Amino acid sequence: MRIISILNNELILRKQKLENELERVLNEPTMSTDEKVKKSIELVDKLSVTDASIKNWDEYTKQKTEK
């Protein structure tokens, strides 16, 4: 069960890092608007994948613990 906790923590940490990076990019005064938009879209795409991974992992672990 320890590996499950490690994977949960890693996914949550990845999401938090991406959210932090997105916030940093949006608040960066020296970055051009085009650059902010491009980088923000990349980060949102990564966040979407990470969110989906978290949901899939939660479903998988929920099914395995119910058996």
matplotlib code that plots the C-alpha trace (Angstrom):
import matplotlib.pyplot as plt

x = [0.0, 3.0, 3.5, -0.1, 0.6, 3.8, 2.0, -0.8, 1.7, 3.7, 0.6, -0.6, 2.9, 3.1, -0.2, 0.8, 4.1, 2.2, -0.3, 2.6, 4.4, 1.2, 0.7, 4.3, 4.0, 0.7, 2.3, 5.6, 5.9, 8.8, 7.2, 5.3, 1.7, 2.2, 4.8, 2.5, -0.3, 1.9, 3.4, 0.1, -1.6, 1.3, 0.9, -2.9, -2.5, -0.1, -2.5, -5.3, -3.3, -2.3, -5.9, -7.0, -4.2, -5.2, -8.9, -7.9, -5.6, -8.3, -10.8, -8.3, -7.3, -10.9, -11.8, -8.9, -9.7, -13.4, -12.4]
y = [0.0, 2.3, 2.5, 3.7, 6.6, 7.4, 7.6, 9.7, 12.1, 12.3, 13.1, 15.8, 17.3, 17.4, 19.2, 21.7, 22.5, 23.1, 25.4, 27.3, 27.6, 28.8, 31.5, 32.6, 32.9, 34.9, 37.3, 37.7, 41.4, 41.1, 38.4, 39.4, 38.7, 36.2, 34.4, 34.3, 32.9, 30.2, 29.1, 29.3, 27.0, 24.5, 24.5, 24.2, 21.2, 19.6, 20.3, 18.7, 15.5, 15.5, 16.0, 13.1, 11.0, 11.7, 10.9, 7.7, 6.6, 7.4, 5.3, 2.4, 2.4, 2.6, -0.4, -2.4, -1.6, -2.6, -6.1]
z = [0.0, 0.4, -3.3, -3.7, -1.3, -3.1, -6.5, -5.0, -3.5, -6.8, -8.8, -6.4, -6.2, -10.0, -10.1, -7.5, -9.3, -12.5, -10.8, -9.2, -12.5, -14.2, -11.6, -11.9, -15.7, -15.5, -13.0, -14.8, -15.7, -18.1, -20.3, -23.5, -23.8, -26.7, -24.6, -21.6, -23.7, -25.3, -22.0, -20.2, -22.8, -22.5, -18.7, -18.8, -21.2, -18.8, -15.9, -17.8, -18.4, -14.7, -13.5, -15.8, -14.4, -10.8, -11.6, -13.4, -10.5, -7.9, -9.8, -10.3, -6.6, -5.5, -7.7, -6.3, -2.7, -3.1, -4.3]

ax = plt.figure().add_subplot(projection="3d")
ax.plot(x, y, z, "-o")
ax.set_aspect("equal")
plt.show()
